[in-house]
Amino acid sequence: MQMQKLCTKDFFRKALIIASLFPTSIQAQVVINDDSELQELDEVEMFMIQPAELGDKIDIPRHFLSGAELERKVEASLGETLAWEPGVSSSFYGPAASRPIIRGQSGYRVGIYDGGVGTGDLSNASPDHAVSIEPMFIEEIEVIRGPAALLYGSNAIGGAVDVVTTHIPKSSAINPVLGAAEVRYDTVNKGRTGIVATTVGDNDFTVQANGLWRKTSDYKIPGKARTDDYDFNNRTRLPPAVPQPSPNPEGSVPNTQSETQMGSLGASWFWDQGWVGSSFTAFNTDYGVPSDGHAHGNPFGNSSFGPGPNDFVTIQMKQRKGDLEAELWPESPWLEELSLRTTYSDLKQDEFEGEFLGNHFDAETFESRIEAVMPQIDGWSAAAGLQFSYFDLFNRNISYNTGRADEDRLSTRSIGGGVFALTEYETGPWQVELGARGDFQHAERSDLSNVERNDTAYSVSTGVSYRLTEAGKVGLNLSYLQRIPTADELYVEAPHGAIGIFQIPNPNLNNEESFGLDLFLEKDLGIWTFIATGFFRHFDNYIFLENQGFEVDGLSAYRYVQRQANFVGAELESAWRLLERQNQLLTFTALWDVVYGTDTTRHQPLPRIPPMRLGGRFDYTLGNWELGIGLRHAFAQNRVPQAVFGTLEYQSPTASYTFLDANIAYTLSIEKVIMRIFINGTNLTNAEGRNAASFLKDIAPLPGRNITVGLNVEF
């Protein structure tokens, strides 16, 4: 059972989570009948500070997803779970590999964090790499739309996603033993998911155990996988000696199957002035990567020995992860809260083409951050923090050109640190915020070249807001941010067979610089809430992979280059309570967002920018029943680079699409057991939709009609 109490102090929002014990997908629904017997619990007050909460004092758009809404939206990947939040889309490299895109920013500009520290996976390096966070065990997601570099470092220059998982207990146990389980089935891919969670403990010590298994087949689509334009362009550019495209798959997208297992064990100790907890998590996933089905040449070699040109690519990832978290609330006039978050990850990832291993990655990550919050004095509030990170990556690339397996080995290492401070002054209706951060990175490549470099980055931000009334607020934020190039961008030369490119690094990259402005208006009239945001961001030395117009081992050569770029856009989100009675609630929510990205050096649009979107839905609860229906519409994306196909960057336009969704659920309470039966339907009209921000948009449309049927039980 989940209970929540919010406490507000002068500086930071504190969250009270009494029972953050179960996965999001199996959170209890509170059922109260007229003859129910209520049990009064002793009040337990636990304060939890998340790093993103420091953003309360920086006026940048932030969005939270939790509870029943998160339960309804949860998908097999973090990217698809957040794909229709305001200002957020997804990279969609198949259902298993999907990463959030924030305001058109992705990869190394969008940080994904678990309690303020990195996830230890390789998802920021390539869109076919999966995020190692299992959404079914997320309790809350916070999305920072816009620059989050002050809080997390330069790799969050475009935004951040910070999740709170259930692996470490953050509150003492309500009952000595609690348990939960869920099963669900998805029709679109014959997906089967099973989840278990249990909590054992008392007021002083709590243990949490979680487990998940998921298996899916190829997902269904309403028509053909590849677009006609894509097949035509490939037929015209392929030499006669190269095999032509295979038949266009219809009805499903081949090689999109997946299997995932995850388990975690965590424990926490609580006392009056704080708590400390740790967890161990094992995450295994094996998934296929969609292919265009024609011969690009062999990304792992070109000989009769080894994989064939049409063999599918599959990825196996295994991660072992340990986490430590602690919070202290000392009785001091100078220090209100002190928090620590540390993580260690050992990740191994293998990429196969057919049965042949082509790439092996071995990544070791250590990251830690400590934060201090000072109490408010004479209208001033302040907080400061330190962050340290270590990342070691070994890559073994195997080619089959000579009738045997040849290996290229590459090792890169980066060590980084950061210090940041935030302050706020409040007087009357005015609120002024200031923030600054400095980062350091040492990056090196350990092989025949043995190159290394040291970099520093500095970021500052200031914001001002004015409370128009008790229900309204307007404000702006100005920022200057820097991003240090990663070791991958500087030193890693390697084929990416799964996405059909050969990556060429650039050791001469300079710091990326960003100047930005964010405006916002908030209105809360009780039955109606409204948030409008607008933003502009200019980048100097904007780093991205650019097609060089030639091929290496049959793969298009892409090199990291730097240009100037602008991003401008807006987001609107609103909610109305249309009906509110004793046991009834009817609400309507709506969103609209748009972003434009421009390469101002070449005076043309940037590729893979999400289109304008519009969505709305009704939600109705009546006693133990929940019902919802909604529409999601993505407009056509015709603002694309116009370079000649096969040279530099090319992207075809993307057609608009509209998805119809609906859901129904019923919750039943029998003594101490709570059961919830739910049916969620997405894309009920079986419309064809293609994600303009995905590398796969022309070869793998979004999934067709899906009906999810599930049952969760808590006891």
N, C-alpha and C positions, 0 to 999 in steps of 0.2 A: 504494500500500500504506500502511496506517495503522498506526503503532506508537505506544504511549503509555507514558510513565514518570511516576510520581507521586513528587514529593519533598515532604516535610513539614518546615517550619521551625516555630519556636515560635509565630509569629503567624498567618501566612496560608497557605492551601493554594495550592500552585503547581502548574500543569499543564504537563507536558512533552508537546508535540505534535510528533512528528517528521515526520509527513506529513499535515498538514492541507491537503491539496492538491486534494481532489476533493469534489464535492457529496456530501451525505449519501446520496442515492439511488444513488450509484455508488461507494461505499466498497468497497475490496477485501475479500474473504473470504480468510483465511489457510488454505491447504490444504497439509497435510503428509502425505505418504504414506511408507510404510516405506522406499522407495528414493529419497526426495527428497534433493536435494543442498542443504544449508543453507549460506548465505553469511553469514559473521560481519561485521557492520558496525561501524565505529568508533562509539563512543558520542558522541552529540551531545546536549548538555544545554541546552535552551532553556526559560527560565521565562516564563510569561505570566500577567499579573494582569488579571482582568476586574473591573469595578466591583462586580458582584454578589458577588464573593468577599469583599469587605469585610463582607458579611452573615454570614460565618462567625463573627463576633464579636457578632452580634445573634441571639438565640435566637428566630428566626421560621422557620416551616416553609419549606423550600426543596426543590425537586425538579428533578432533571436528566434530560434525555432526549437520548440520543446513540447512535451505533453502530447495531447491527443492529435495536434496538428502534425507533429513530427512522426507520430505513429502512423498516420494516414499516408504521409509522403515518403516514408522510408523505402529505399531501394537497395539493391545489392552493392552499389558503389556510392561513395560520398558525392561524386559529381552529379549523378542522376537524382540523388535525394534533394540536392539544392538547385537543380536545373531551372526551376521556375520561381525562385525567390527574386525579389526586386533587385535588379542590377546584376544578377548572377545567371550564367548559363553553364554549359558543360562542354568538355572536349570530346566526349563520346567516341572512344575507340573500341566500341563494343560494350556490352553491358558490364563486363568485369573491370574494364580499364576506363574510368571516366573521372576527370578531375575538374573542380570548379574553375570557371573563368569569371573574373570580376571586372565589369566595365571594359571588356575587351582585352584585359590583361590576363596572362596565364604563365605557366612554366616558372621560371626563376623570379618572376615579379609577384607571384601570389604564394604566400606562405600558408602551409597547412600544419596546424599544431594540435597537440593533445595536452591540454592544461598549460599552454604557453611554451612548450618545448617541441622540437621537431619530431616527426613520425619515424625517421630513420629509413624510409624507403627511397626509391629512385623515380618517383612519379613526376618530379619536376624536371627531369632530364629528357623525357620522351613521352609522348602521349599514349603510347602502348603499354607503359609501365603502370601497374595498379597501385592505388593508395592502400596502405596496410592498416587502415582503420576500418573496423567492421561496423557499419551503420546500425546494425541491430542492437549494439551495446552502447549506443550514444544516448546520453540523458539530455543534453542541451547542446545546440550549435549556435555559435555567435559568428556572424559575418560582418567584417569591417569593410565597407565599400569605400575604396579610396586609400590614400597613403596610410599604412600602418607601420612604417619603418621606425618611427620613434619607439614603438613598443616592442618590436620583434627583431629589428635589424633590416639591413638593406634589401634582403630578399623578400620583403613584404612591401616593397615600394608601390605596388599596385593594389594591395589589399591583403586580407588575411581571413582564414577560417580557423577558429579555435573551438575545439569540442571538449565536452566534459563526458567522460566515459564512466562506466560502473565498475571498472576493474579494481580500483582502490576505494574501499569504503570511506565515505566522507562524513558519516554520522554513526553514532552508536546504534546497535540493533534495538528495534522496538520490542520484538519477541525473541525468545531464545533460538528458535528455528523458523525460518521463512523459506518458501520455495516458489518457483514459477517455472512454467514450461509453455512452449508454443510450437505449433506445426502450421505450415501454410503451403499452398500449392498455387502455382502460376500457370495459366493455360498457354500463354504465348510461347513459352520455352520448356514446358513440362518441368518447371522448377519446383523442387522439393526442398523445404527448409525445416530444420528442427533446432530448437533452442531450449536450453535448461539453465537455471540459475538458482543458487541457494545461498542463504546468509545464516551464519551461526554466530552468536555472541551475546554480550551483555552491555551494560553502560560503559565499561572500561575497554573492552577488547572485542573486535568484530572481524570475522573472516568471511570473504565473499568468493564464490567459485562460479564461473560462467563457462558455457560450452555451446558450440554451434557447428552444424553440418549443413551444407547446401550443395545441391547438384542440379545443373540445368543442361538442356539440350540446345541445339540451334534455335534461334528465335524466329518467329513467323513474321512475314511482311505481306501487305496486300497485293503486291505486284512483283516486278522484277527488281533485282538487287542493283544492277548498274543502270545508269541513265543512258539513253541513246546517244546523246552528245559525247559522253565519255568514251563509249565504244567506238564511235566514228573517229574521234581525235586519235585514239590509239591505233586504229587500223591504218590511218593515213601516215602516222609517223614511224611505225615499225618497219624495219627493213624486210624484204621478201624472205630472207633466210631465217628470220626469227618467227617462231610459232605464233599464230594469230590467237586472239582471245578465245577462251573456252566458251561454251554456251552460257548465256546470261542466266544465273540462278533465278528461279521464280518460286514464290511462296515461302521462302525462308532464306536466311543468310548463312552460308556454310561456315563452319569453323568458328562458331560463336558459343560453343559449349564451355562449361566451367564446372569446377568442383572446389569447394573451400571447406577447410576445417579450422576451427579456432578454439582455444581454451585459455583460461586465465585463472589465477589464484592470487588473491590479495588479502591483506590484513592491515588493520589500523588500531592504534592505541590512543585513547582519549583521556584528557584530564581537564581541569577547570580552565586553564590558560592556553590550551592549544591541543594539537593532535599531530600524529605522525603515522604515515602509512606507506606500504610498498606493495608491489605486485610483480608477477611474472606472467608474460603472455607469449603463447606460441601461435603463430599464424601461418597456415599453408594454403596456397592457392595454385591451381593449375587451370589455365584458360587458353582458348584459341583466339587468334587475331584475324579479323576478316581480311580477305585478299581480293584483289580485282580479278583474279583468275586468268591473267595472261602473263606471258613471259617477259619479265623485266630484265632477263639475264639472271644469273644465279647470284644472290647476294653473298653466298658463302663459297663461291667458286664456280668454275665453268669446266667441269670434266665429267666423264661418265662415272667416275667414282665420287660418291657424295650425293647430296640431295638433288632432285630434279627441279626444273624451273617452275613447276606448278605445285610443288609440295607446300602444304600449309605450314604456317608458323604457329607454334604453341610456346607458352611461357610458363615456367614453374618457378614459384617464389616461396621461400621459406624464411621466416623471421623469428628470432628469439629476442625478447625484449624485457628489460627490467626497469621499473620505475620507482622513484622515491618522491614522496610529497610530504611537506610539513608546514604547519602554520602555528604562529605564536602570537599571543595578545598580551604583551607585558603591561604591568601596572606602572606606566611611565608617562610623565607629562610631555615627553619629547618623541615617543615612539608609540604609535597606535597598533600597528600590525607588522609582522615580519613573516615572509613566506619563502619557501624553498621548493624548487621543482628540478629533479634530475632524472635523466633517462640514459640508458645504454641499449644499443641495438646491434645485433649481428644478423645481417641479411645476406642470403645467397639466392641468386637468380640465374636461371638457365633459359636460353632461347634456342628452340629446336626448329629446324626446317625438315619436315617429315620426321624420321628417326635420328637424324644427324644433329649433333650439338654444334651450334654456330657461335654463340656468345655465352660466356660465363662471367657473372659479376659477383664480387665478394665485397660487401660494404660494411664497415664498422663505424658506428656513430656514438659519440658521447656529447651530451649537451646538458648544461645546468644554468639556472638563473635564480637570483635572489632579489627580493624586492622589499623595500621598507616604506611604510606609510606613516606620515607625521600627522598629528591632530591639527585641527583648524585653530588658528590663533589670529584674532583681530581681522577676520575675513580672509586670511591667507591659508591655503592648504598646499601640501607638497608631497611628492613621492619620488623615490629614486630606485635605480636597480642596476645590477651587473649581470652580464650574460657571457657564457663561454661555450665554445663548440669545437669539436674535433671530428673530422670526417676523413676516412681512409678508404679508397676505392681501388680494387684490383680488377682488371678486365682482361680476359683471355678470349681472343677472337680466333676462330678456326676457319681455314679455307681449304678447299679440296681441288686446287687447280692442277696438282702434279701427280694425281693418282694416289696421293696419300694426304693425311691431315697435317697441314702446316699451321703453326700457331704464332700469333703476334700477342705479346704481353705488354700491358701498360698499367702503371700504378701512379695514382695521383693522391695527394694529401693536402688538406687545408686545415688550418688552425685559426680560429677567429675569436674575437672578444668584443664586447660592447659595454658602454656605460650610458645611462640615460637619466634624465630628470624631468619631471613635470610639475608645474605649479599653477595654481588658480587663485584669482582674487574676485570676491563677490561683494558688490555693494548695491543695495536696492535692486532694481530690475536688471542691472548690468552684471555681466560675467565675462572675465578676461582670462584667457589661458595662454601659457607659454610652455614650450617643450624643446628640448635639445638632446641630441644623441651623437656619440662618436663610436665608430667601428674600426677594427683592425683585422686584417686577414693576411696570413702567410700561406701561399699556394706553391706547390712544387710537383714536378713530374719526375719520377724515379725510374729511368731506363737509360738507354744509350745517350739521350740528350741531357738528362740531369739539369733541368732548368727550374728556376724558382723566382718568385717575386713577392714583395710586400706591398700592401695597399692600405690606405686609410680612407674613410668616408665620414662625412659630417652632414647632419640633417637638423633643421630647425623648423618650428611650426608655431604659429600664433593664431588665436581665434578670439572672436568677440561675439557675444549673443545678448539679446535684449528680450526680456519677457514682456510681451505686449499686454497680456492679461494673465489671470491664473490658468487659463486654458490655452494660451498661445505663446509661441516663441519663435524668433527669427534670428539668424546668425550667419557668420561666414568664418572660413578658415583659410589661411594662407600658409603655404609650405614650400620649402626648398629641401629637396632630398637627393641623396646620392646612393647609387648601387655599385658595389664592387663586382667586377666580373668573376664568375665562378671558375674553379679549376677545370670543369668540363668545357666551358666556353673557351678557355685559354689553351688547353693542352690536349684534349681528347680527340683523336682521329680514329673513327671507327664506322663500320657499316651499321645501319639500322634497317635490317631486312624487313622487319615488321611494318615499317612505314615507308619503305622503298627509297631511302635516301642514304647517301654516304656523307657523313659529317666531317667537315674540315675545320679545325680550330683556328683561332687567331690570337697569338700570344701578344699582339700589340694593342689589344683593346684597352680603352681608357674607361674611367668611371662613367657610368650612366648618370646624367643629371636631370632632375625634374623640377619644374616650377608649376605650382598648382593653386587653384582657387575652388573652394566648395561653398555653395550657398544652400541654406535650408530654411524651411518654414514648417512648423509643427502646430497642430490644432487638435485639442482634445475637449470635446463638448459632452463627454459622457456617452451618449448614444451614438456619437459620430466622431471618428478620429481621422486625421488627414496628415500626411507627411509628404512634402515635395522637396526634392533636392535637384540641384543643377551643378555641373562641374566642368572645369576646363583644366587640361594638363598638357604642358609642353615638355618634350624630352629632347635634350641634347645627347648625342652619342647613344642613341637608342639601339640596343643590341638585338639582332635577330638573324635567323638562318635565311640566306638568300640563295636561290637557285643560280648556279654558275654557268648553266647552258652546256655542260658536258657530263659524261658518265664515268664512273669508276666501278669496275666489276659489274657492269650492267645496272648500276644504281645512279640516279641523278645526284650530282655533286652539289652539296649545299655548304656554304661557308658562313661563319659568323662575321657579320659586317656591322657597321655603325652608321646610322642616319639620324636625321631630325624627324620628329613625329609629334603630331598633336592628337589629343583625344578630347572630345566634347560630348556631353550627353546629359540626360535627365532621367529621374525616376519619380513616379507618383505611386503612393499606396494609401488605401483608405478602407475603412470598415464601418459598417452601420449595424446597430442592433435594431432590427425592424419590429421585433416582438419579444417581449420579456414578461413572462408570467411565472406562477409558482413552480410549475414543472415543464415549462416550455421556453425555448429560446430559438429565435430565428435571426440569423445574421447574414449580411452580404459583404464580401470582401472583393476588392478590385486592385489591379496593378497595371501600370504602363511603364515601359522603360525603352530607352533608345541610346545608342552610342555610335559615334562616328570616329574612325581612326584614319589618319592621313599621313602618308610618307611625304613630308614637306620638302625633302631633298629632291625626290623624283616627281613631286606634284601629282601623286596618284593615291588611291585608297590602299590601306594596308589589307593584307589577305586575312581571311578567316575571322572577320568581325561579326558578332551576332547581329541579327536584324532587329528592327523595332518589334515590340511584343505587347500584347494586350490580353488580359485575363480577368475573369470574374467568376465567383461561385457563391451559391447559397448553402448554408448549413443550418439544419434544424434538429433540435433535440426535444423529445417528448418522453418524459420519464426515463425508462431504460433504453429507449430507442434513439439511434443517431442516423440521420440521413443527410446526404449532400449531393450536389450536382454542380458542375462547372464547365466552362469553356476556356480553352487556351488557344490563342491565335498568334502565330508568328508571321509577320509580313514578309513579302519577297525581299531578298537581298540582291539588289542589282548594282550596288556600289562596290565593285570589285576591281582588282588590278586588271589592266587591259593589255599586258605584255603578250607577245606571241607565244603560243603554246609550245612548251618544251624549252624555252629560253627564259632566263630570269624567272619571275613569278607569274603564274597564271592561275586564275580561279574563275570558274564558270558561275553565272548567276544561280541563285537558289530560289525555287518557287515558294510561295506562301503555303501554309497549312493550318488547319483548325482541328483540335482534338476535343472530344467530349468525354468528360469523366463523371463518375457517380460512385457513391459508396453507401452502404447500409451496415449497421451493427446493432447487436442486442447484448446487453450485459445482465447476467443473472447471478444472484448471490444466494448460496445455500450454506447456512451456518458460517463457517470460517473459510469457505471456498468461494472464490469469485471467478466466474467463467464469462468469457466474451467471445461471441461468434461474429465474424466480420466478413463482408464481401466488398472488395474494391474493384471498380472497373475503370480502365484507362483506355483512351482512344477507342471508344465504343463503336464509332462509325467505321473503324478500320481504314482510316484515311492514311495516305502516304505523306510522310513528313521527312524532310532531310535537314540536318543540323548544319547551318552555314558556317559554324565555327569549327567543324570537325574536318580533319584530313580525309575522313572516309565518306564525306557527304555524297559523292558521286558513285560510290560502290556499295554502301551499306546504309539504307534508310533507317529511320527510327523504328522500333518495334510496332507491330500492328496491334489489333485488339487484344487486350489482356484482362482476364478475370482472376483476381486473387481471392482465394477462399482460405480462411484461417480460423483457428481456435487457440485462445490462450487461457491458461488456468493459473491462478495464484492461491496459495494456501499458507 
